[in-house]
Amino acid sequence: MFTSFTQMPVWKTAHNLSVEIYNLTIKLPRSEDYGLTSQIRRAANSVSANIAEGYGRKTSNDKSHFYTMAKGSACETQNHLLYGCKTGYFEQEIINRLIQDYDELMMGINKIIKILMNKV
């Protein structure tokens, strides 16, 4: 059992991916500050934030809700990555790896949700 959300492997992965997304978007043009830059950073950061919030909740249903929200934010981040690649902002190789990383993260979140739903 973890004593903090920061010990959870899914949170660590989500947090590290959020930092990667931040670094990926540093060189985006200023015209994207309130578009892609803001959207993808918020979505990526929301994944680890929702995992942390889920950890702090008491009931299995409440926890599952936030882990499900984290999964949704991971999908949103993948969408923004694909858009950034199609528009030429991001390199295909980098995006392929990040998409895979988010897929693996979502599998980890799914395992947590499944365990929680079996407790209900």
PEPESUL-V981557 format. One line per field, one symbol per residue. ss: DSSP state (H for helix, E for strand, L for the rest). psi: psi as a letter, one per 20 degrees, with the letter a starting at -180 (. if undefined). A space follows every 10 residues. Layout:
BEGIN
ss=???
psi=???
END
This chain:
BEGIN
ss=LLLLHHHLHH HHHHHHHHHH HHHHHLLLLH HHLLLHHHHH HHHHHHHHHH HHHHHHLLLH HHHHHHHHHH HHHHHHHHHH HHHHHHLLLL LHHHHHHHHH HHHHHHHHHH HHHHHHHHHL
psi=pqiqhiiphh ggggghhggg gghhihjqqh ijgjdggggh gggghhghgh gggghiqgqg ggghghhhhg gghggggggh ggghghijhq pggggggggg ghggghhggh ggggghhii.
END
